[in-house]
Amino acid sequence: MVTEGYDVVLVGGGVMSATLGVLLRRVQPDWSVLALERLDGLGLESSSAWNDAGTGHGGLCEFNYTPLTGDGSIDVTGAIRISEQFQLSRQLWATLVEEGTLGDPAGFIRPVPHFSFARGAAGAEHLRLRHAALRGHPLFEGLELVRDRDAMAELLPLMFAGRPAGEEVALCRSRGGTDVDYGVLTRRLFAALERDGVEVRTGHEVRSLSRDRRSWRLRVRDLAGERD
Ligand SMILES: Cc1cc2nc3c(=O)[nH]c(=O)nc-3n(C[C@H](O)[C@H](O)[C@H](O)COP(=O)(O)OP(=O)(O)OC[C@H]3O[C@@H](n4cnc5c(N)ncnc54)[C@H](O)[C@@H]3O)c2cc1C
């Protein structure tokens, strides 16, 4: 067993550890930081582009951020709060791009329209309420309710091929959406952290975590060497 000490240990090699590491580097550049990931590479789990939808949770299209309240109205505070958070993330990435830390942004973010689609009378009403409540907000500028069915079919031909003509549907489009490849972003953030002195170990699994007076003790398994 080998015992080592660090000011901070980031557990997991996803976008959350990468982002926290970058922020910590700014406020405490003198802290020693170790990142541990059990897989053989970084950004391969939820942050991988194959495993998440990449909307950045901008709040533009997700129904669950705008629940119906039961009295016929809609609560959009979640969508606005989450959209603000996403804009803050974009500001962080823009700053890092300007500093030359993240490389060409086209490698991890690009504009793509976001759509909300609803079926049935209740779903369509939910979408109409959502659109009416959000369209006046600056973060949701340009949110567009598409009313004409032919226009919907032109925008989403695969979804409308063979769809019964009598089915009630509703569609909302935001041209201001983005597609984020969090896997690429994660690897670029970790590359920057490594250049900045952070130690990153893949193939290392944290097996236990316990409080040790004012510190923490982690038991880590090197999966390649099968050694604690
Ligand atoms: C189906 C799906 C769709 C999604 N769609 C979107 C979307 O459209 N927009 C959006 O913004 N977000 C979306 N998300 C959420 C987003 O992917 C996650 O919020 C984000 O990737 C979480 O990052 P993370 O670093 O916490 O997790 P991860 O990227 O999963 O990283 C955690 C890492 O920790 C490692 N790990 C776990 N246990 C240990 C251990 N004991 N020791 C060492 N390493 C360990 C794992 O191997 C993993 O690599 C989606 C998620 C899913 C699953």
Ligand as a Chemical Component Dictionary entry (heavy atoms), coordinates in Angstrom:
data_LIG
# 
_chem_comp.id                   LIG 
_chem_comp.type                 NON-POLYMER 
_chem_comp.pdbx_formal_charge   0 
_chem_comp.three_letter_code    LIG 
# 
loop_
_chem_comp_atom.comp_id 
_chem_comp_atom.atom_id 
_chem_comp_atom.alt_atom_id 
_chem_comp_atom.type_symbol 
_chem_comp_atom.charge 
_chem_comp_atom.model_Cartn_x 
_chem_comp_atom.model_Cartn_y 
_chem_comp_atom.model_Cartn_z 
_chem_comp_atom.pdbx_ordinal 
LIG C1  C1  C 0 -29.167 9.669  -21.425 1  
LIG C2  C2  C 0 -28.609 10.982 -20.948 2  
LIG C3  C3  C 0 -28.924 12.157 -21.641 3  
LIG C4  C4  C 0 -28.418 13.379 -21.211 4  
LIG N1  N1  N 0 -28.669 14.500 -21.939 5  
LIG C5  C5  C 0 -28.106 15.684 -21.588 6  
LIG C6  C6  C 0 -28.282 16.845 -22.364 7  
LIG O1  O1  O 0 -28.920 16.828 -23.392 8  
LIG N2  N2  N 0 -27.709 17.995 -21.941 9  
LIG C7  C7  C 0 -26.960 18.066 -20.806 10 
LIG O2  O2  O 0 -26.458 19.119 -20.469 11 
LIG N3  N3  N 0 -26.767 16.962 -20.043 12 
LIG C8  C8  C 0 -27.329 15.800 -20.414 13 
LIG N4  N4  N 0 -27.146 14.691 -19.638 14 
LIG C9  C9  C 0 -26.456 14.852 -18.351 15 
LIG C10 C10 C 0 -24.953 14.960 -18.525 16 
LIG O3  O3  O 0 -24.485 13.945 -19.383 17 
LIG C11 C11 C 0 -24.361 14.789 -17.138 18 
LIG O4  O4  O 0 -24.940 15.745 -16.259 19 
LIG C12 C12 C 0 -22.867 15.021 -17.104 20 
LIG O5  O5  O 0 -22.201 14.325 -18.144 21 
LIG C13 C13 C 0 -22.393 14.541 -15.749 22 
LIG O6  O6  O 0 -21.009 14.688 -15.695 23 
LIG P1  P1  P 0 -20.231 13.940 -14.562 24 
LIG O7  O7  O 0 -18.806 14.329 -14.668 25 
LIG O8  O8  O 0 -20.920 14.136 -13.248 26 
LIG O9  O9  O 0 -20.473 12.390 -14.873 27 
LIG P2  P2  P 0 -19.694 11.391 -15.854 28 
LIG O10 O10 O 0 -19.366 11.998 -17.171 29 
LIG O11 O11 O 0 -20.494 10.135 -15.858 30 
LIG O12 O12 O 0 -18.326 11.185 -15.093 31 
LIG C14 C14 C 0 -18.245 10.460 -13.895 32 
LIG C15 C15 C 0 -17.027 9.584  -14.010 33 
LIG O13 O13 O 0 -16.748 9.024  -12.736 34 
LIG C16 C16 C 0 -16.198 7.739  -12.950 35 
LIG N5  N5  N 0 -16.334 7.027  -11.687 36 
LIG C17 C17 C 0 -17.495 6.635  -11.099 37 
LIG N6  N6  N 0 -17.201 6.033  -9.915  38 
LIG C18 C18 C 0 -15.858 6.077  -9.771  39 
LIG C19 C19 C 0 -14.954 5.637  -8.756  40 
LIG N7  N7  N 0 -15.419 5.010  -7.661  41 
LIG N8  N8  N 0 -13.627 5.832  -8.915  42 
LIG C20 C20 C 0 -13.160 6.460  -10.034 43 
LIG N9  N9  N 0 -13.960 6.907  -11.019 44 
LIG C21 C21 C 0 -15.295 6.716  -10.883 45 
LIG C22 C22 C 0 -17.024 7.178  -14.091 46 
LIG O14 O14 O 0 -16.346 6.137  -14.765 47 
LIG C23 C23 C 0 -17.205 8.417  -14.966 48 
LIG O15 O15 O 0 -16.239 8.514  -16.008 49 
LIG C24 C24 C 0 -27.616 13.442 -20.050 50 
LIG C25 C25 C 0 -27.279 12.272 -19.349 51 
LIG C26 C26 C 0 -27.760 11.049 -19.819 52 
LIG C27 C27 C 0 -27.361 9.799  -19.065 53 
# 
loop_
_chem_comp_bond.comp_id 
_chem_comp_bond.atom_id_1 
_chem_comp_bond.atom_id_2 
_chem_comp_bond.value_order 
_chem_comp_bond.pdbx_ordinal 
LIG C1  C2  SING 1  
LIG C2  C3  SING 2  
LIG C2  C26 DOUB 3  
LIG C3  C4  DOUB 4  
LIG C4  N1  SING 5  
LIG C4  C24 SING 6  
LIG N1  C5  DOUB 7  
LIG C5  C6  SING 8  
LIG C5  C8  SING 9  
LIG C6  O1  DOUB 10 
LIG C6  N2  SING 11 
LIG N2  C7  SING 12 
LIG C7  O2  DOUB 13 
LIG C7  N3  SING 14 
LIG N3  C8  DOUB 15 
LIG C8  N4  SING 16 
LIG N4  C9  SING 17 
LIG N4  C24 SING 18 
LIG C9  C10 SING 19 
LIG C10 O3  SING 20 
LIG C10 C11 SING 21 
LIG C11 O4  SING 22 
LIG C11 C12 SING 23 
LIG C12 O5  SING 24 
LIG C12 C13 SING 25 
LIG C13 O6  SING 26 
LIG O6  P1  SING 27 
LIG P1  O7  DOUB 28 
LIG P1  O8  SING 29 
LIG P1  O9  SING 30 
LIG O9  P2  SING 31 
LIG P2  O10 DOUB 32 
LIG P2  O11 SING 33 
LIG P2  O12 SING 34 
LIG O12 C14 SING 35 
LIG C14 C15 SING 36 
LIG C15 O13 SING 37 
LIG C15 C23 SING 38 
LIG O13 C16 SING 39 
LIG C16 N5  SING 40 
LIG C16 C22 SING 41 
LIG N5  C17 SING 42 
LIG N5  C21 SING 43 
LIG C17 N6  DOUB 44 
LIG N6  C18 SING 45 
LIG C18 C19 SING 46 
LIG C18 C21 DOUB 47 
LIG C19 N7  SING 48 
LIG C19 N8  DOUB 49 
LIG N8  C20 SING 50 
LIG C20 N9  DOUB 51 
LIG N9  C21 SING 52 
LIG C22 O14 SING 53 
LIG C22 C23 SING 54 
LIG C23 O15 SING 55 
LIG C24 C25 DOUB 56 
LIG C25 C26 SING 57 
LIG C26 C27 SING 58 
# 
